Structure formats: structure tokens, C-alpha cells
Amino acid sequence: MAVQGFIIKGLLFTRKGKDCNFHSLCAVSKQEQEQALAAALAGILWAAGAAEKATVCLVTEHTYVTSNPDYSGDDFTERLQLFELLEKEATEKFVYDHLQCFKEEGGHGVILFLYSLIFSRTFERLQKDLDASSTHLLQPHAGGFLCRQAVLNMILTGRASPNVFNGCQKGKSQEILHGVLTRSDVGYLWWGKDTSEDDRLSQVGSRLKTPKLPIWLCNINGNSSVLFSTNRQLLSDWKVERRFDLYFYGGQPPQKKPVQLTVDTHSHHWERNQPGDGHVAGRRFSPVEMLIRTKWREATINWNGTIPFF
């Protein structure tokens, strides 16, 4: 879902001669989709490589590593071949030419991208990015693995920071914990039903909450989704931020297209109880609304006729 945010970035804000509106996003040809995917993957790898070089991993028929007491082969890792690209445009072209390796049904696209991300970042940089709170990039879950926050931050910012707060902070044992150092094109919002506002280390900082473009990777109770606006000025013009539309996509099968939400950050308390705005007194709020309020604290959200997600 993190990659989806960068695809939306490409389709909405970087295509030449295309309007930044929801209709243009829905009327995308297959070729434009593939170009956007290649640009998204290449851009993420290039940022992870500190804008110096990117490494793309592809699986081949040849075996480059033999099994030994220190390594148990999986018939995949030992067949990886690494390709180093020294220009962003060359990286994008290479990924586009080999896009089938990343998107074929039943293939190893996610694993190849993860390997490419790690080798682009380099082990030396990864060791500097991580801290005592997170020494691994993956964690076991239900017979598989989940990406830790460091991987998500590496995709979003190019740096594998394990935490979501701004800068560096001291942990409970006075150890130095690494957070986010710069704003990125795609941001991050997080809300969980067991969230504690008193836990400062778990609170998402302003650098992730306020990205350069109005696109956010979202984590709601452990489920990933994307929230975005088609108005590029949303985060740079306070007047636009008074009342605006956001589009939410959770990626679940029942949801076939993004839901349009209208956010009002300057409504009065007596207006929040009007039946027409979807905020009838006494009703419980959707987790999506709670997520949006982590960014716009007193906002009211109108679902425009859609039944709220719970």
C-alpha cells in the first residue's frame, strides 16, 4: 500500500499535460499505469540510495551462492543478480523494462523489491538508520512476516528510521532513538483503538503528518490504506485547509473505488450535531474519522452518502 501512495503521486502530480483531478486518476490507460508503477518503484529505490545510485535485484536461472553451514539455501536468494544504476532516469527505464518481474501474478515481486530496497540503502547506511528499539526489518506474524516501521519509513523517506516522531529522542533507558529527519512526498498517519496520547514515542510527528504532497499511507488498527487529496495546495495554503475533500482507499475487496470525504476544520460545535453532516450526537465515530483527526484535530467529516467504515 505504501507503493500505491507513490503511484498516486505520479498520476496526480507529476504527469505532464494532465489535470490534477479525480477523473484523470480514474481514466488512466494500462501503459500509464505501468509507467507510474515503474516510476514509483524507481523513485523509492533512488531515494533509499541517497540519490547517488540504486540497486535492482532480479532472480535468474543461475546460482551465485552455494549452501554452507552458515547459509541454508531457499532456491531464490542464491539466484539473485544485482544491477547498479547510477542515474534516476536509467533506474526508471530498467525497472520499466523488467516490470513483469515485479508485478506478475504469483511471482516474487514484493521480495525482489524488498531486496532491491535493502541493497539500494546499503547495509552500512541501514546500521546507522536503526537503533536499539529495532534491530530487524521484519517481524514474524501468523506464519509469515510483517514489515516493521523502519521499512515503511525507508519507502516513504529513503531512511530506515524505526520511529515516527521528529528527529531523535531519548528512550526509557536514555538510549537515543531515531525518528524522521525530513518531510517526504508521501506522509503517514496512524490510529489504533488502544492508542495512548501519553505515549510520546508512538505519536506521529509533524514531518510525516505534513508531507510535501497531500498523500498519506495510513495505518488503522494494523490495516494499511491510503488517504489523498487532488488539491496540491492543501498543505501549503491555510485557506484551502478550512474545507476540503479527501479520498480514502482501504484496498479491501468490497471497496472498488476510493470514498470521497468532505473535511471541515472550522465548523462550530452546534453544527456538528446537524443530521445533514453525518455527525449526529451520540453516534460512534469511524476509525477513519479518528485517523483524520490525528492530523486535523477538531475536524468534522461528511461521508457524502457512503456508510462509514468500522
C-alpha positions in Angstrom: 0.0 0.0 0.0 3.0 2.3 0.6 3.9 2.0 -3.1 0.3 2.9 -4.0 0.9 6.3 -2.4 3.8 7.0 -4.8 1.7 5.7 -7.8 -1.0 8.2 -6.9 1.7 10.9 -6.6 2.9 10.1 -10.1 -0.6 10.0 -11.7 -1.9 13.1 -9.9 1.1 15.5 -9.6 3.9 14.6 -12.0 2.2 13.7 -15.3 2.8 16.4 -17.8 -0.3 17.8 -19.5 -2.7 16.1 -17.1 -5.1 17.8 -14.7 -4.8 17.0 -11.0 -8.3 15.7 -10.5 -10.0 12.5 -9.5 -11.5 12.0 -13.0 -8.0 12.0 -14.6 -6.9 9.4 -11.9 -9.7 7.1 -12.9 -9.1 7.4 -16.7 -5.6 6.0 -16.8 -4.5 3.7 -19.6 -2.7 0.4 -18.9 0.5 1.9 -20.2 0.2 4.9 -17.9 -0.4 2.6 -15.0 2.8 0.6 -15.8 4.8 3.8 -16.2 3.5 5.1 -12.9 4.4 1.8 -11.2 7.9 1.8 -12.6 8.4 5.5 -11.7 7.2 4.8 -8.2 9.5 1.8 -7.6 12.5 3.5 -9.2 11.9 6.7 -7.2 11.7 4.8 -3.9 14.9 2.9 -4.7 16.7 6.1 -5.8 15.8 7.9 -2.6 16.9 4.9 -0.5 20.3 5.1 -2.3 20.7 8.7 -1.1 20.1 9.9 -4.7 23.5 8.5 -5.7 22.6 5.1 -7.1 20.0 2.4 -7.0 20.3 -1.4 -6.9 17.7 -3.5 -8.6 17.6 -7.3 -7.8 16.3 -9.8 -10.3 16.1 -13.6 -10.0 17.9 -15.6 -12.7 18.4 -19.2 -13.6 22.0 -19.3 -12.3 23.1 -20.0 -8.8 25.5 -17.5 -7.3 25.7 -18.7 -3.7 26.2 -22.3 -2.6 24.7 -23.7 0.6 27.1 -24.0 3.6 26.8 -24.4 7.4 26.2 -20.6 7.7 23.6 -20.4 4.9 20.6 -22.6 4.1 19.5 -22.1 0.5 15.9 -21.3 -0.4 16.3 -21.6 -4.2 15.6 -17.9 -4.5 18.1 -15.8 -2.7 21.1 -17.6 -4.1 19.8 -16.9 -7.7 19.6 -13.1 -7.2 21.6 -10.9 -9.6 22.2 -7.2 -8.6 22.2 -4.4 -11.1 23.5 -1.0 -10.1 22.1 2.1 -11.8 23.9 5.5 -11.4 21.1 7.7 -12.7 17.4 8.0 -11.7 16.2 8.0 -15.3 18.2 4.9 -16.0 16.8 3.3 -12.9 13.2 4.0 -14.0 13.9 2.7 -17.5 15.5 -0.5 -16.2 12.6 -1.1 -13.8 10.1 -0.5 -16.6 11.9 -2.9 -18.9 11.7 -5.6 -16.2 8.4 -4.6 -14.7 6.9 -8.1 -15.3 9.3 -9.5 -12.7 7.7 -7.2 -10.1 4.0 -7.5 -11.0 3.4 -11.0 -12.4 0.7 -12.9 -10.6 2.2 -15.4 -8.2 5.7 -14.0 -8.7 8.2 -12.7 -6.2 7.7 -9.0 -6.9 7.4 -7.9 -3.2 10.5 -9.9 -2.2 12.5 -8.6 -5.1 11.5 -5.0 -4.3 12.4 -5.6 -0.6 15.9 -6.9 -1.6 16.3 -4.0 -4.0 15.4 -1.6 -1.3 17.9 -3.1 1.2 20.8 -3.2 -1.3 20.0 0.3 -2.5 20.1 1.6 1.1 23.3 -0.5 1.7 24.0 -2.4 5.0 26.3 0.4 6.2 23.5 3.0 6.0 20.9 0.6 7.5 23.1 0.1 10.6 23.2 3.9 11.1 19.5 4.3 10.5 18.4 1.7 13.0 18.6 2.0 16.8 18.3 -0.2 19.9 14.5 -0.2 19.6 14.6 -2.0 16.3 17.4 -4.2 15.0 15.4 -6.1 12.5 13.4 -5.0 9.4 10.8 -7.8 9.6 8.8 -9.4 12.3 7.2 -12.9 12.3 3.4 -12.8 12.1 0.8 -15.6 11.5 3.3 -17.9 9.8 4.7 -15.1 7.7 6.4 -11.7 8.2 5.3 -8.1 8.6 7.4 -5.1 7.7 8.5 -3.1 10.7 8.1 0.7 10.8 11.7 1.1 9.6 10.9 -0.5 6.2 7.8 1.8 5.8 9.9 4.8 6.7 12.6 3.7 4.2 9.9 3.6 1.5 8.5 6.9 2.5 11.6 8.9 3.3 14.5 6.9 2.0 15.9 6.4 5.5 15.1 3.3 7.7 14.2 5.2 10.8 12.5 2.9 13.3 10.2 5.6 14.8 7.6 8.0 13.6 8.4 11.1 15.7 10.5 14.0 14.5 14.3 13.9 14.9 15.9 11.9 17.8 14.6 11.3 21.3 15.7 9.5 24.4 14.0 6.2 25.2 13.0 5.0 28.7 16.6 3.8 29.3 18.0 7.1 28.0 19.1 5.4 24.8 19.0 7.5 21.6 16.1 6.6 19.3 16.0 7.6 15.7 12.9 9.3 14.2 12.1 11.1 10.9 14.6 13.8 9.8 12.9 15.3 6.8 9.5 15.8 5.2 8.7 13.4 2.3 6.4 13.5 -0.7 4.1 10.9 0.9 3.2 11.1 4.5 2.0 8.7 7.2 -0.9 8.7 9.7 -1.6 6.2 12.4 -4.5 5.4 14.7 -5.3 2.4 16.9 -8.1 1.8 19.2 -5.6 1.2 22.0 -3.7 4.4 21.2 -2.4 6.4 24.2 -1.9 10.1 23.7 0.5 10.0 26.7 3.0 7.7 24.8 5.1 10.4 23.1 7.3 7.9 21.3 4.3 6.4 19.4 2.9 9.7 18.2 3.4 10.5 14.6 5.4 13.7 14.2 4.6 16.7 12.0 7.1 15.7 9.3 5.1 12.6 8.5 1.8 14.2 9.1 2.6 17.1 6.8 4.2 15.7 3.7 5.2 17.8 0.6 2.1 16.4 -1.2 -1.3 15.6 0.2 -1.0 11.8 0.2 -0.7 9.6 3.3 -0.1 6.0 3.9 -2.4 5.1 6.8 -2.3 2.5 9.5 -5.7 1.9 11.2 -5.7 -0.8 13.8 -2.9 -2.5 11.9 -4.6 -2.3 8.5 -3.0 -0.3 5.7 -4.9 2.2 3.5 -4.3 5.4 1.5 -5.7 8.9 2.0 -5.2 11.7 -0.5 -6.4 15.0 -1.9 -6.3 16.1 -5.5 -5.5 19.7 -4.4 -1.8 20.2 -4.3 -2.2 23.4 -2.3 -3.9 21.7 0.6 -0.8 21.6 2.9 0.6 25.0 1.8 -2.4 27.3 1.9 -4.3 27.6 5.2 -7.4 28.9 3.3 -7.7 25.6 1.4 -7.4 23.7 4.7 -10.7 25.1 6.0 -13.0 22.8 4.0 -11.7 20.3 1.5 -12.2 16.8 0.1 -10.1 13.7 0.8 -10.3 10.3 -0.9 -9.9 7.2 1.1 -9.0 3.7 -0.2 -8.6 0.7 2.0 -7.7 -1.9 -0.6 -10.3 -4.4 0.7 -12.3 -6.4 -1.9 -15.7 -4.8 -1.1 -14.3 -1.3 -1.8 -13.9 -0.9 -5.6 -13.2 2.8 -5.7 -12.0 5.5 -3.2 -14.6 7.1 -0.9 -14.9 10.9 -1.1 -14.9 12.5 2.3 -15.5 16.2 3.0 -13.5 17.6 5.9 -14.4 20.8 7.7 -11.8 22.1 10.1 -13.7 25.2 11.1 -17.2 24.0 11.9 -18.8 25.2 15.1 -19.9 22.8 17.9 -23.6 23.4 17.2 -23.1 22.5 13.5 -21.5 19.1 14.4 -24.9 17.8 15.6 -26.8 18.6 12.4 -28.2 15.4 10.8 -27.1 16.5 7.3 -23.3 16.4 8.1 -23.2 12.8 9.3 -22.2 13.8 12.9 -25.4 13.1 14.9 -24.8 13.5 18.6 -24.3 10.2 20.3 -23.1 8.1 17.4 -19.7 6.5 17.5 -17.1 7.7 15.1 -15.4 5.6 12.4 -11.7 4.7 12.8 -11.2 6.6 9.5 -12.6 9.7 11.1 -10.4 9.2 14.2 -7.4 8.8 11.9 -8.2 12.1 10.1 -8.4 13.8 13.5 -4.9 12.9 14.3 -4.0 15.5 11.6 -7.0 17.9 11.8 -7.9 17.6 15.5 -11.4 19.2 15.6 -12.5 18.3 12.1 -15.9 17.1 11.1 -16.1 14.5 8.3 -19.0 14.1 5.9 -19.1 10.7 4.2 -21.3 12.1 1.4 -23.8 9.3 1.5 -21.4 6.4 2.0 -21.9 4.3 5.1 -18.9 4.9 7.4 -16.3 2.1 7.7 -15.9 0.4 11.1 
